[in-house]
Amino acid sequence: KLQNYGGVPHASGTIHEPLPDFLAEVSNVLQSCGVFDQLPNHALVNEYDPGIGLDFHKDGQYYQDTAAILSLSSPCLIHFAEEATTKVVATLLLEPGSLFFFKGRAFTHLKHGICHTKEEYLSKYSIANQHLLNKDFLSKPPVDNSWKYDESTQILSRGRRISVTMRCLTSVSYSMESSDEVLPPHLQEERERRYAWWKAAISDVPLMEKIEIGEN
């Protein structure tokens, strides 16, 4: 359940599509508050069912070295691991409504991922952003019990989660003026080919690689 806004990143340059208004507003805020040096022009909106995580990966060469993640609905843990050893070096708790961004070495040298599990054992980890969290949010889960936290066992039962990930493309070969712009035939054909490839690629997600997760 993944939506792509801004075009399919490509080695020869992205055929860029303007962001919809609700994401353009987020983009403006992220630049104005200093998260990005320029307007982020690409977004992925991902819906995760309970128990579904994110395989460990780096965001790749088609983006500048900053990513911002807006987390909605259920909280979860995100882990950063060394690329060579896959040993986790940092764990953060993403609370609902939070904005998290990472850049520099965290973007270029570390992998990040979310475990495929319905239950997070918070006591297993040293949570790097503990001092920044809303102190009450775990004790006040939503009334619909879409996610829960047991303080006695420190187990977080994850629910449905939505993330909005914003980044800046490194290269744009063509920039559309509006979403309904009629492209020249060769560009329209190439755009459709890239989307067909992208849809096929995300439909064949590999199993999460083994990583070393423990106290960090």
QUIZI-V641239 format. One record per backbone hydrogen bond with DSSP energy under -0.5 kcal/mol. NH is the residue of the N-H (numbers start at 1). CO is the residue of the C=O. E is the energy in kcal/mol with one decimal. If there is no record, write none. Layout:
BEGIN
{{NH/CO/E} {NH/CO/E}}
END
This chain:
BEGIN
{{3/45/-2.7} {5/43/-2.8} {9/7/-0.6} {13/10/-1.8} {14/171/-2.3} {16/14/-1.2} {16/174/-2.9} {17/6/-0.9} {23/20/-1.0} {24/20/-2.6} {25/21/-2.1} {26/22/-0.9} {27/23/-2.7} {28/24/-2.2} {29/25/-1.9} {30/26/-2.4} {31/27/-1.9} {32/28/-2.5} {33/29/-2.0} {34/31/-1.4} {35/30/-1.8} {36/30/-1.2} {41/167/-0.7} {42/167/-1.7} {43/5/-2.7} {44/165/-2.0} {45/3/-2.5} {46/44/-0.6} {46/163/-2.5} {47/1/-2.8} {48/46/-0.5} {48/161/-3.6} {49/47/-0.5} {51/117/-0.6} {52/49/-2.3} {54/114/-2.5} {57/112/-1.7} {63/60/-0.9} {64/168/-2.7} {66/64/-1.9} {67/102/-2.3} {68/166/-2.1} {69/100/-3.9} {70/68/-0.5} {70/164/-2.8} {71/69/-0.6} {71/98/-2.4} {72/162/-3.0} {74/160/-1.9} {76/94/-1.3} {78/92/-2.7} {79/113/-2.9} {80/90/-2.9} {81/111/-2.7} {82/87/-2.2} {83/109/-1.0} {86/82/-1.8} {88/212/-1.8} {89/80/-3.1} {90/80/-1.5} {91/126/-0.6} {92/78/-2.6} {94/76/-3.1} {94/92/-0.6} {95/93/-0.8} {97/71/-2.9} {98/95/-1.8} {100/69/-2.5} {102/67/-2.2} {104/65/-1.5} {106/103/-1.3} {107/104/-1.0} {108/104/-2.5} {109/105/-2.9} {110/105/-1.1} {111/81/-2.9} {112/57/-2.4} {113/79/-2.0} {114/54/-2.0} {117/115/-1.5} {120/156/-2.8} {122/120/-1.1} {122/154/-2.0} {123/154/-0.6} {124/121/-1.9} {125/122/-1.5} {127/125/-0.8} {128/91/-3.0} {128/126/-0.6} {130/127/-1.6} {132/129/-1.8} {133/129/-0.7} {133/130/-1.0} {135/133/-0.6} {137/134/-1.1} {139/136/-0.5} {140/136/-0.6} {140/137/-0.8} {145/142/-1.9} {148/157/-1.8} {150/155/-2.4} {151/149/-0.8} {154/150/-2.0} {155/150/-1.2} {156/120/-3.0} {156/154/-0.6} {157/148/-3.0} {157/155/-0.6} {158/118/-2.3} {158/156/-0.9} {161/48/-2.5} {162/72/-2.0} {163/46/-2.5} {164/70/-2.3} {165/44/-2.8} {165/163/-0.5} {166/68/-2.8} {166/164/-0.5} {167/42/-2.3} {170/62/-2.3} {173/14/-1.3} {174/14/-1.5} {176/16/-2.9} {176/174/-0.6} {181/178/-1.5} {183/181/-0.7} {187/184/-0.7} {188/184/-2.5} {189/185/-2.3} {190/186/-1.8} {191/187/-2.9} {192/188/-2.3} {193/189/-2.1} {194/190/-2.4} {195/191/-2.1} {196/192/-2.2} {197/193/-2.1} {198/194/-2.6} {199/195/-2.6} {200/196/-1.8} {201/197/-2.4} {202/198/-2.3} {203/199/-0.8} {204/201/-1.0} {212/86/-1.6} {213/211/-1.0} {214/212/-0.5}}
END
